[in-house]
């Protein structure tokens, strides 16, 4: 559904202990205020639920009104809600856009990996779109979606990252998102075929 350019648009962020029905309670509150949700990202980390939503309201709604309406669906001190006016990207920010790549790091988990990686990316004007990692025993896998400025040489960039992270003994891989997704989709299909053959 297209967003009315006259509508007030807000960014809504929620943090809470995870529970069944939490998304329903939040989205219902927004809908009751006449809001149209046009973007949403949600995840759970170690039992904590996090959510970010962008929504447009045809009628004039204040930040406090949106926040209090969401809180009404929950108990006292059960969740934290932040509501901010939406700010569109500036022409300068859009001109800095580039290609999206998938960065993966694998190896033994050690302190300061995230600090080292994110510091390098920030210094090189590389934006992190999404990032997560999993730890199994002492082995860690980081996967980040990053936007690399078009003027950067990818092989050079990967070499710099590998050198930077050599002290952590991590394996660094950088792939264009299309190649990464195609490779993983093919791998999943092959797995499915193998499972089907085993069942026959």
Buried (B, 14 or more C-beta within 10 A) or exposed (E): EEBEEEBBBBBBEBEBEEEEEBBEBBBBBBEEBEBBBBEBEEEEEEEEBBBBBBBBBBEEBEBEEBBEBBBEBBEEEEBEBEBEEBEEEEEEEEEBEBBBBBBBBBBEBEEEBEEBBBEBBEEBEBBBEEBEBEEEEEEBBBBBBBBBBEEBEEEEBBEBBBEBBEEBEBEBBBBBBEEBEEEEEEEEEEEEEEEEEEEE
